[in-house]
């Protein structure tokens, strides 16, 4: 059994290691982890930028990747505590975004301001306990290549947004969105798709719009 497995299988050791890495009741790593561990463990591509006022709650037990020439803007929060956060090349995470893993953004994705992507949900089956004491479940969010997500949108756990999509500002995406689609609203509905045969964007008939 390797060291990693020994830590995972021993609650006392696991709690101690967690305390070494993260202050009690906080999500952000200790400064020594930020300065001396994360730069060697996580991947930051050539020309990638993490702006100074970004809150990076990234820890060494899950992956964090930022591709070449990608940017995470100020006042955003990135958290990989319960799942990997992977950002492709030439992507831009806009001002005030929140990314809670597991989240994957493919190449050339653009997120406008105050977008939330959270691959985490809190469990709530047991009414005898506070929700925060019941653990969490995770489901990966995937945003495929060249997609643009408008300001103040929310993407829920487990959703996949296809290639070259537009998610209108203020949308709440609860279900998968197919490639080459425009989705709008709460819950988000596909309003247009690109017809490769005609080379035009076409409205989706109302009776065919998924809710």
N, C-alpha and C positions, 0 to 999 in steps of 0.2 A: 504494500500500500504506500503510495507516494505521500509527500508532505501535505499537498493540497487536500487529498482525501482524508488524511488524519485530522486536519483542522476542521473540515466539514463534518466529520463524524463525532467530534468531541465538543459538546456544547460549551464547556468551560473555556476551552482553548479558543473556540470560535468567537465567544464574547470578548475575550481578552484581545484577540487580533483586531476585532472590529473597533474596540476602544482605542487601540493604538493608531488606527487609520482615521477614525471619525470621532469628533467630540460628542459627548452624550446629548441626545435629543436634537441633533443637527444632521443635515444631509451633506454638507460640504466637507471635503477632506481636510485633515490637518495640514498646516503649512509645509511640514517636512515631506508629506506625500506629494503635494502640489509641486514643490521645488525639485525634489530629488528622486521621485519614483515615476510620476506620470510622464515627464519628458522622455524617459527611456522606454516606457511600456506602451504608450499610445502612439499612433501614427499621424503625423502632420505633414501633408504633401508640400512640394515645392511651390512657393508663392502663396501658400495658404495664410490667412490672417484671422486671428481671434482678437477682437477689439478689447481695449483695456478694461472697459466697464462690463464685460460679459462675466456672468457667474458660472464657473465651470465646476459643477459638482460631479466630477469624474473620478472614479476609483479603479485600482488595478485589477479587481476581480472580474470586470466586464470590459469589453472592447470599446474604445473610442477611436474613430478614424475621421480625418478631415482631408479630402482630396486636394489635388493640385489646383491652385488659383481659386480656391473657395474662401468665403468670408462668413464669419459669424459676427453680426453687428452688436453694438453696445446695448446694454440692459437686457440681453437675452439670458436665458438659463438653460444649461444642458446638464442632464442628470442620467448617468448610466448605472445607477445603484442597483436596479433590478433587471436591466437588460441593455444590450449593446446599443450604441448610437454610431451609425455609419453614414457619413456624408460623402458623396462622390465629388468629382472634379467640376470646377466652374459653377458650383452651387452658391447660393446666397441665402443666409438665414437672416431675416430682416430685424429691425429694431424691436426689442421687447418680446421676441419669440420665446416659447417654452417648448423644449424637446425632452420628453421623459421616455427612456428606452423601455422596450426594444423598438427602435425606429431606424429605418433605412431610407435615406434620400439618395436617389441615383444622380447621374451626371446632369448638369445644367438645370437643376430644379431651382425655382425661385419662390421664396416665402416673403410676403409683404410684412406689414407691421402687426404685432400683437397676435400672431398665429400660435395656436396651442396644438401640439401633437403629443398625446400621452398613451403609451402602450400599457399603462398600468391601471388596474381597477382594484378597489378595496373590497374584500369579501364582507358580507353582511348577513349570513344565514342565521347566526346565533343571536337572538334578541336579548340573551342574558349578559352579553359582553358589549363593550363599546366597539364601534366599527373599527377604530384604529387598532384594536387588539386582536382582530380576527385574521390578520395576514392579508396578502395581496395575490391577485392573479395577473398574468401578463399575456398579451397577444400582440405580435409584431405589426407595426404600421409600416407600409411600404409605399413610397411615392416614386413612381417611375420617371424616366428621363424626360426632360424638357417641360415639365409641368409647372404651372404658375398657380399659387394659392393666394387669394386676396386677403386683405387686412381683416383682422378680427374673426377669422375662421377657426373652427375647432374640428380636429380630426380624431375620431374615437379609436380605441384599441381594436386591433384586428383588421382594420380597413386597408385595402390596397387601392391606390389611385393609379390609373393607367398612364401610359406614355402620352405626352403632348396634350395634357388636359388643362382646362381652366376651371378653377373653383372660385366662384364669385365671392366678393367680400361679405363677411358676416354669415357665411354658410356653416352648417353643422353636418359633417359627413359621417353618417352612421353605417353606410353599406359601401361595398366596392363600387368603383367608378371605372367603366371600360375605357380603353385607349381612345384618344382623339374625341374627347367629350367635353362639353361645357355643362357644369352642374351648378345649381343655384338653390338657396333656401335652407330652411330648417324644418324637417330633415332635408338634406340636399337631394335634388332631383335632376336627372339628366334632361337638359332642354334642347341641346344640339349635339349632333355627331358629324364627323367628317366623312363624306362619301368619297372613297378613293376612286371610284369609277367615274364620277362626274367632276371630281376636283373641287367640290363645294361643301360648305357647312350647311347641314339641313336640320330643320326643326324636327324634334321627335313628337309624333302625334300624342295628344294628351292621354289617350287611353293606353298608350304603350309606356308612359313614363313610370318608372319604378319609384316606390315610396319606401 
